[in-house]
């Protein structure tokens, strides 16, 4: 079968690889659709060290084969997948931190990621990291369960309190989903900060109270919403170094920043400002399987809207050029899906 791999800095290849078979405890999933994540684009642009493994972790598919010992999913189940439960053996698990299991994470991201991913017609996955997709969800919607899970985890990790004024910096897919999850968690006012006018319009469509450009417009909106106090919390979802300090500047004394966006570059901050304002900082990466199940439910019952984010589907043949176009901003789509069975 053909599969899409990041093989180095600005190198994305379609390669012929062996079709996987399920090993012990695994299921074979036929991929229906897979979203292109910002981390896939960052991996391409910055040369992140993959195995090289097949990219694509925002996928939905159907179980077509299972190991004889697997009981949690069966043939014909429509599934998506996240991090496996803790292994119980690594230092993190032994210290009662299974959410940070190094074994589970090594099979999802990083240098030791497996050879299977969603930019291919089939993938083998540990059955205990699979989540059934609600039958009422379309494949397009189901392909966005994973990023909704990321957004939900970020809001749960943060210090957001009911009634808070929350700024969401960056209206890419994660930012737009964090804004919705913040509202769902009880934020009183949600302000989206984004330089692109079309993305600001989409943020308003999805329910934020204000969508403003960075700079003077942002400061005016935040001051108006808070009587000059500034925001209670800022979620930095931009994935660029410059916005980390900007996020700290827009929150009040005693406020907090939750860093969600991923960047491989160093960021310059002004520690004295953070110290003087006694700002609390949290970071967020990935999610739990329970959060993935909750995310699927929120999409299914309409509390989270994902359809406006999906702006096209490409084939495997189109994928290398699409990745490059996204990295160079020639393509500014919010979320594109890949059909690995086409092209």
C-alpha positions as CSV (number, residue, x, y, z in Angstrom):
1,X,0.0,0.0,0.0
2,X,1.1,3.6,-0.4
3,X,1.6,5.8,2.6
4,X,2.6,9.4,3.4
5,X,5.7,10.0,5.5
6,X,7.7,13.0,6.7
7,X,11.3,12.0,6.1
8,X,13.1,15.2,6.9
9,X,13.0,18.9,6.8
10,X,10.6,20.0,4.0
11,X,10.6,16.4,2.8
12,X,7.3,14.5,2.5
13,X,7.2,11.3,0.5
14,X,4.6,8.8,-0.7
15,X,6.2,5.3,-0.3
16,X,5.1,1.8,-1.0
17,X,5.0,0.0,2.4
18,X,3.9,-3.4,3.5
19,X,0.2,-3.5,4.5
20,X,0.1,-4.0,8.3
21,X,-1.4,-7.0,10.1
22,X,-2.7,-6.9,13.6
23,X,-0.2,-8.1,16.2
24,X,-1.0,-9.3,19.8
25,X,-3.7,-7.1,21.2
26,X,-4.1,-5.1,18.0
27,X,-6.8,-4.3,15.5
28,X,-6.4,-3.6,11.8
29,X,-8.3,-0.4,10.8
30,X,-9.2,0.6,7.2
31,X,-8.9,4.4,7.2
32,X,-11.8,6.3,5.8
33,X,-10.5,9.9,6.4
34,X,-7.6,11.5,8.3
35,X,-7.2,15.1,9.1
36,X,-4.0,17.1,8.5
37,X,-2.9,18.4,11.9
38,X,-0.7,21.4,12.5
39,X,1.8,19.1,14.0
40,X,2.1,17.2,10.7
41,X,2.8,20.6,9.0
42,X,5.3,21.6,11.7
43,X,7.0,18.2,11.4
44,X,7.4,18.8,7.7
45,X,8.5,22.4,8.0
46,X,10.9,21.9,10.9
47,X,12.2,18.4,10.2
48,X,10.9,16.8,13.4
49,X,12.4,13.4,13.9
50,X,10.0,10.7,13.0
51,X,10.9,7.0,12.8
52,X,10.2,7.8,9.9
53,X,6.6,6.8,10.6
54,X,3.5,7.2,8.7
55,X,1.9,10.5,9.7
56,X,-1.7,11.2,10.5
57,X,-3.3,10.9,13.9
58,X,-6.7,12.5,13.3
59,X,-8.4,9.6,11.7
60,X,-11.6,7.6,11.5
61,X,-11.9,4.1,10.1
62,X,-13.5,0.7,10.3
63,X,-12.1,-2.4,12.1
64,X,-11.5,-5.1,9.4
65,X,-9.4,-7.6,11.4
66,X,-8.6,-8.2,15.1
67,X,-6.2,-10.3,17.1
68,X,-7.9,-13.3,18.6
69,X,-7.5,-12.0,22.2
70,X,-9.1,-8.6,21.4
71,X,-12.5,-8.0,23.1
72,X,-12.9,-4.2,23.3
73,X,-13.7,-3.7,19.6
74,X,-14.9,-6.0,16.9
75,X,-15.1,-6.4,13.2
76,X,-17.1,-3.6,11.5
77,X,-16.8,-1.2,14.4
78,X,-16.2,2.4,13.3
79,X,-13.4,3.8,15.5
80,X,-10.9,6.5,16.1
81,X,-7.9,6.4,18.4
82,X,-5.8,8.2,20.9
83,X,-3.2,7.4,23.6
84,X,-3.3,4.0,25.1
85,X,-4.0,3.6,28.8
86,X,-0.9,3.6,31.0
87,X,1.3,0.5,30.8
88,X,1.6,0.2,34.6
89,X,5.4,-0.5,34.4
90,X,7.2,2.8,33.3
91,X,8.4,5.3,35.9
92,X,5.4,7.6,35.3
93,X,2.9,4.8,35.9
94,X,4.7,3.5,39.0
95,X,4.6,7.1,40.3
96,X,0.8,7.1,39.8
97,X,0.9,9.4,36.7
98,X,-0.6,7.1,34.1
99,X,-1.7,10.0,31.9
100,X,2.0,10.6,31.2
101,X,2.9,7.0,30.5
102,X,6.1,7.1,28.5
103,X,5.3,3.8,26.7
104,X,1.8,5.0,25.6
105,X,3.2,8.3,24.3
106,X,6.0,6.6,22.5
107,X,3.4,4.8,20.4
108,X,1.7,8.0,19.5
109,X,4.2,10.8,18.9
110,X,8.0,11.3,18.8
111,X,11.0,9.4,17.5
112,X,9.6,6.0,18.5
113,X,6.2,6.4,16.9
114,X,4.9,3.3,15.2
115,X,5.1,2.8,11.5
116,X,1.3,2.9,11.2
117,X,-0.6,6.2,10.8
118,X,-3.7,7.6,9.1
119,X,-2.0,8.8,5.9
120,X,-2.4,5.2,4.6
121,X,-5.3,2.9,3.6
122,X,-4.7,0.7,6.7
123,X,-3.2,0.9,10.1
124,X,-2.6,-1.5,12.9
125,X,-3.4,-0.1,16.4
126,X,-3.4,-1.4,19.9
127,X,-7.1,-2.1,20.5
128,X,-7.0,-0.5,24.0
129,X,-6.4,2.9,22.4
130,X,-9.5,2.7,20.1
131,X,-12.7,4.6,20.8
132,X,-16.0,3.7,19.0
133,X,-17.5,6.5,16.9
134,X,-21.2,7.4,17.6
135,X,-23.3,6.1,14.7
136,X,-24.9,9.5,14.1
137,X,-21.5,11.2,13.2
138,X,-20.4,11.5,9.6
139,X,-16.9,10.5,8.8
140,X,-16.0,14.1,8.2
141,X,-17.2,15.0,11.8
142,X,-15.6,11.9,13.2
143,X,-12.2,12.8,11.8
144,X,-12.3,15.9,14.0
145,X,-12.9,14.0,17.3
146,X,-9.1,14.0,18.0
147,X,-8.6,17.8,17.8
148,X,-11.8,18.3,19.9
149,X,-10.2,16.0,22.5
150,X,-7.1,18.1,22.5
151,X,-9.2,21.3,23.0
152,X,-11.3,19.7,25.8
153,X,-8.2,18.5,27.6
154,X,-6.6,22.0,27.4
155,X,-9.7,23.6,29.0
156,X,-9.8,21.0,31.7
157,X,-6.1,21.4,32.4
158,X,-6.5,25.2,32.6
159,X,-7.6,27.3,35.5
160,X,-10.7,28.6,33.8
161,X,-13.6,29.3,36.2
162,X,-17.3,29.8,35.4
163,X,-17.9,33.4,34.4
164,X,-14.3,34.1,33.5
165,X,-13.2,36.4,30.6
166,X,-11.2,34.1,28.3
167,X,-9.0,35.1,25.4
168,X,-8.2,32.5,22.8
169,X,-5.1,33.5,20.8
170,X,-5.0,32.0,17.3
171,X,-8.1,30.8,15.4
172,X,-6.7,27.7,13.8
173,X,-8.7,24.5,14.4
174,X,-7.5,24.0,17.9
175,X,-8.2,27.7,18.9
176,X,-11.7,27.5,17.4
177,X,-12.4,24.3,19.3
178,X,-10.8,25.7,22.6
179,X,-13.1,28.7,22.3
180,X,-16.2,26.4,22.1
181,X,-14.9,24.2,24.9
182,X,-14.3,27.2,27.1
183,X,-17.8,28.3,26.5
184,X,-19.0,24.8,27.3
185,X,-17.1,25.0,30.6
186,X,-18.8,28.2,31.7
187,X,-16.6,31.0,30.4
188,X,-18.7,34.2,30.7
189,X,-17.0,36.0,27.8
190,X,-14.8,34.5,25.1
191,X,-12.6,36.8,22.9
192,X,-10.8,35.4,19.9
193,X,-7.6,37.1,18.9
194,X,-6.6,36.4,15.3
195,X,-5.0,38.5,12.5
196,X,-6.9,36.8,9.6
197,X,-10.3,38.4,9.0
198,X,-11.9,35.2,7.6
199,X,-10.9,33.3,10.6
200,X,-12.3,36.0,12.9
201,X,-15.6,35.7,11.0
202,X,-15.6,32.0,11.5
203,X,-14.9,32.4,15.3
204,X,-18.0,34.7,15.5
205,X,-20.0,32.1,13.6
206,X,-19.0,29.5,16.2
207,X,-20.1,31.7,19.1
208,X,-17.4,33.8,20.5
209,X,-18.4,37.2,21.9
210,X,-15.8,39.2,20.1
211,X,-13.1,38.4,17.4
212,X,-10.4,41.0,17.2
213,X,-7.0,41.6,15.5
214,X,-3.9,41.6,17.8
215,X,-2.7,44.9,19.0
216,X,-4.8,48.0,19.7
217,X,-8.1,46.3,18.7
218,X,-7.4,43.4,21.1
219,X,-6.5,45.7,24.0
220,X,-9.6,47.8,23.5
221,X,-11.9,44.7,23.4
222,X,-10.3,43.2,26.5
223,X,-10.5,46.4,28.5
224,X,-14.1,47.0,27.5
225,X,-15.1,43.4,28.5
226,X,-13.3,43.7,31.9
227,X,-13.5,47.4,32.8
228,X,-9.8,47.7,32.3
229,X,-8.9,44.7,34.5
230,X,-7.9,42.5,31.6
231,X,-8.7,38.8,30.9
232,X,-8.8,36.1,33.6
233,X,-7.2,33.6,31.3
234,X,-5.5,33.4,27.9
235,X,-5.3,30.2,25.8
236,X,-2.3,30.4,23.5
237,X,-3.3,28.3,20.5
238,X,-1.2,30.0,17.9
239,X,1.8,27.7,17.8
240,X,4.3,30.6,17.2
241,X,6.8,32.0,19.7
242,X,5.7,35.6,19.6
243,X,2.3,35.0,21.1
244,X,3.4,33.5,24.4
245,X,4.4,36.9,25.8
246,X,1.4,38.5,24.2
247,X,-0.8,36.1,26.0
248,X,0.7,37.0,29.3
249,X,0.3,40.7,28.6
250,X,-3.5,40.4,28.0
251,X,-4.3,38.7,31.4
252,X,-4.9,40.5,34.7
253,X,-2.8,40.4,37.8
254,X,-3.2,36.9,39.2
255,X,-4.5,35.6,35.9
256,X,-3.3,32.6,34.0
257,X,-2.0,31.4,30.6
258,X,-2.6,27.9,29.2
259,X,-0.1,27.1,26.4
260,X,-1.7,24.8,23.8
261,X,-0.1,25.6,20.5
262,X,3.0,23.7,19.5
263,X,6.2,25.3,18.2
264,X,9.7,23.9,17.8
265,X,11.2,27.4,18.1
266,X,12.4,29.2,21.2
267,X,10.2,32.0,22.6
268,X,11.4,35.2,24.1
269,X,9.4,36.2,27.3
270,X,9.8,38.9,29.9
271,X,9.9,37.0,33.2
272,X,9.7,40.1,35.3
273,X,6.2,40.8,33.9
274,X,5.1,37.3,34.7
275,X,6.5,37.6,38.2
276,X,5.2,41.0,38.9
277,X,1.6,40.0,37.8
278,X,1.9,36.6,39.6
279,X,0.7,34.8,36.4
280,X,0.0,31.1,36.6
281,X,1.1,29.0,33.6
282,X,-0.2,25.7,32.4
283,X,0.6,23.6,29.4
284,X,-1.5,21.1,27.6
285,X,-0.8,18.2,25.2
286,X,-2.9,15.4,24.0
287,X,-5.8,14.0,26.1
288,X,-7.2,10.9,27.8
289,X,-9.4,8.3,26.2
290,X,-12.3,9.4,28.5
291,X,-11.9,12.9,27.1
292,X,-12.0,11.5,23.5
293,X,-15.2,9.7,24.3
294,X,-16.6,12.9,25.8
295,X,-15.5,14.9,22.7
296,X,-17.3,12.4,20.4
297,X,-20.4,12.9,22.5
298,X,-20.2,16.7,22.4
299,X,-20.0,16.6,18.6
300,X,-22.9,14.1,18.4
301,X,-25.2,16.2,20.6
302,X,-24.4,19.5,18.9
303,X,-22.6,21.2,21.8
304,X,-19.4,21.4,19.7
305,X,-19.6,22.3,16.1
306,X,-17.0,21.0,13.8
307,X,-18.5,21.0,10.3
308,X,-17.5,24.6,9.5
309,X,-13.8,23.8,10.2
310,X,-13.6,21.2,7.5
311,X,-12.8,23.0,4.2
312,X,-11.8,20.2,1.8
313,X,-10.6,16.7,1.2
314,X,-7.5,15.7,-0.7
315,X,-6.1,12.4,-2.1
316,X,-2.8,10.8,-1.3
317,X,-1.4,12.0,-4.6
318,X,-2.3,15.6,-3.6
319,X,-1.0,15.3,-0.1
320,X,2.7,16.2,-0.5
321,X,1.9,19.4,-2.3
322,X,-0.9,20.2,0.1
323,X,1.5,19.8,3.1
324,X,3.9,22.2,1.5
325,X,1.2,24.6,0.6
326,X,0.0,24.6,4.2
327,X,3.5,25.1,5.5
328,X,4.2,28.1,3.2
329,X,0.7,29.5,3.8
330,X,-0.3,29.3,0.1
331,X,-3.2,27.3,1.5
332,X,-4.9,28.7,4.6
333,X,-7.6,26.2,5.0
334,X,-8.7,25.6,8.6
335,X,-8.9,21.8,8.4
336,X,-8.3,19.6,5.4
337,X,-9.0,15.8,5.4
338,X,-7.1,13.1,3.5
339,X,-8.9,10.2,1.8
340,X,-6.1,7.6,1.7
341,X,-8.1,5.3,-0.5
342,X,-8.2,7.9,-3.3
343,X,-5.3,8.7,-5.5
